[in-house]
Amino acid sequence: MAQSAFAQSPKAPQSNFDFAIAAGNGLYVAPSWSRFHGLGAKGKFQLGYGLRLTSQFGSNVPHLTAPAKLTTGQNGPGVLFQETIEANLDTLTLQNVQVNSLNASIHLQYAFSPKLEVGFNIDAIGFSFGGQQSGRFEARSAGRAPSTEMASPTTFNLLLISDNDLGSVNSELYVRYWLSPRWALRGGLGFAFSEYTTSRTLTLDNDRFRAKRLMPMLAVSFAPWRGGQSN
């Protein structure tokens, strides 16, 4: 009976509700909903979509110059193969980071068995909100004296490629193990971007600054209709 409880139609859509926490050089909490569809005859490879609310927190977090045209000298796919231009990386250090991002997400997953899954997800598009705060701005690019600047979370989020991204996005690489037909633990790594926009344009005609934080992540998953079953 225990084995049959995990049985499911290989291509039946599956919806999950998750609550994730990542901690390290900062913290984020992320409740989410996702829906997967199995591909192929066995449905082991699964493609999904979802919605995630990520709230990021941190103290004295340095945010570096964000736009790809400044960090690597070019936009587009080629940014992946360019070295960072260190001289262009100015720093905005924020004492109390709190960025809340509501994003549609893309999910890829492979089911090794009814109990064990490995996957990856990433935010695609959405918006962020949070309070305005002051930060210490240091301009390596101009050699000017540090100043205090006001900044707020960048409103619009869009997944592009690496430093071409806009706003605050989150991604996770994970392993999920189903403890029962409805409940699972999911662990791995969370890679979260937080981005702030200053109230005025600063050196290099830039007003966007980003922090990238890679942290261990742990989540609880609940599937009320796993494999099309209700019980």
N, C-alpha and C positions, 0 to 999 in steps of 0.2 A: 504493500500500500504506500509505503514511503516513496518508493521509486516512481510509482504511477502518479503521485501527487505533483511530480516535477514534469510529467509528460506534457508536451504542448505541440500544437501544429507548427511545423517548421517555418511557415511563411506567415503565420497569423500576426497582425500588428500587436505591439506590446507598448503600454504606457507605463512610465515610471515617475514617481515623485521622489526627489532627492533633497537632502540637506547636507551640504558640504562645509567643512571648516579647514582652512589652511593656515599654518602659522610658521613663522621663521623670522625673517627680517621685516616683520609686519604681520598683519592678520586679515583674512577675509572670511566672511560667511556668505553662503550662496544657496538659498532655496531655489529649486528648479523643477520644471516638468519637461519630459521628453517622450517622444513616440518613435518606435523603431519598426521598420519593415524588413523582413527577411528577403534576401535575393538568392536566386539559384534554386536548384531542386531541393536542397537540404536546408536552405535558409540560414546557414551558419554566418555568412557575411551579412551584416545588417546596416542599413542606412536610416538615419533619423533626423528629426528636427525638434526644436524645443524652445522654451522660454526660460531665461535665468535672470534672477536679481542678485547681483553681487555687490556687497558692501565692503569696501576696503578701509582699513584703519592702519595708522602708523604714526610714529613720533620721529621728528627730525629726519624726514625722508628727503634725500636729494633728488630733484627732478631735473633731468638734463634736456638740452635743446632737442626738440622732437622731430621737426620736418626732415624728411629724407634728403631733400635738396641741400640741406645744410650739413647733416651728419655724414653723408657719403658723396655729396656733389651731384647726385642725380635721382630722378624719380623712376618708377616703373620696375619691372622684373629685375633689371640689372643691379638694383640696390643690394641684392643678396650676395653679389660677387665683388662688392667694393669695400675697401678698407674705410674705417671710420676716420673722419677728419678731426683729430683731437683738438686742434686749435679753434674749431667752431663750437665746441661743447661748453656752453655757459650753464650755470647751475642755479636753480631756484630751490632752496631748502625750506620745506614747510614743516612747522612744528607739530601740527595735529591734523593729519590727513584723514578725511572721511569722504569717500566718493561712492555714491550709490548709482549703479548702472543696471538698467533694464534692457536686455538684449535678446533678440532672436538668435538661436544657436544651431550649429550644424554638428551632427554626430555620426561617427563611424565606429562599428563594433564587430568583433568576431566571437562567436560562441563556440568554445572548445567542447563544451558539454552543456546540459541543461543547468548546471550549477556554476560553471566558470566562464566568464567573459572578459575579454581585453578590449579596451576601446580608447577613443580620442574624441574630444569635443572642443569646439571653439565658437566664440561669439561672432556674429556676422554683422548685425546692424541694430541700432537702438539709440538710447539717449541716456545721459547721466545728469545727476543733480547733487547738490551739496552746498554747504555754506562757503561764503567768501572769507578769505583769511589773508594775513600778511605773511610774507616770506622774505628770506635773505637772498638777494640776487648778487651773484658774483660772475662777472663777465671776463672769462679767460680770453675771449676773442678780441676784446678792446683794451684790456689792462686797466680798466677804470676801477674806482673805489667801490666796495660793496654798497648796496642800497636796499631799502625796504620797499617791496612791491606788493600790491594787492592782486590776488588771483582767485579764480573760481574753477570748479570742474568744467572741462570742455563739454559742451552740451551734446553734440552729435557724435555718435560712434559708428565707425565703418571699418570692416575688415578689408584690407587691401593686400599688401605684401610687406612684412617686416616694418621698417620705419615709415613706410607709406601709410600705415594705419592711422586712422583718426580717432581721437578720444580714448575711452577706457574700455578695454576688452579683456576677457578671461579665457583661458584654455586649460584643459586637463588631460593628462595621460594616466590611465588607471587600469586596475584589475578589479573585477567585481565577483564576489562569491555569494551565492544564494544560500542562506541558512535555512530557509523554508520556501514554500512556493510563493510567498508574498514579500518576505523581508531579506535584504542583502546588505553586506558591508562592501564598501568600495574604497580602495586606497590607491594612492599614487602621487603625482606631482601636479601642482597648480602653477600656471605661469600667468600672472596678472599684470596688466598695464594700467597705471593710473595717470591721467593727463589733466593738467591745469592750464588755463588760459589767463594771462595777465591782463589787467585793466588798461594797460597801455603797451604800445609796441616798444620793444627794447632793442638791444644791439642786433645787428644783422637783419634788421627789419622783422624780428621774430617775437611772437607772443605765446607760443605753445611749448610746454615743458612736460616731459614724461619720465616716470619711474617704471622699471621693469623688475618684478620680484618673482623668483622661483622658490616655491615653498612646498614642503610635504603636505599632503592633503588626505583627509579621511571623511567619508560620507556614509550616510545611511540611506538605503533605497527601499521604497515601498511600491509594489505593483498590484493595485487592486484588481486588475483584469488581466493578469499575466497569461499569455498564450491563448487569449480569448475565453478563459475560464472565469467564473464568478465565485467559485469556492475552492 
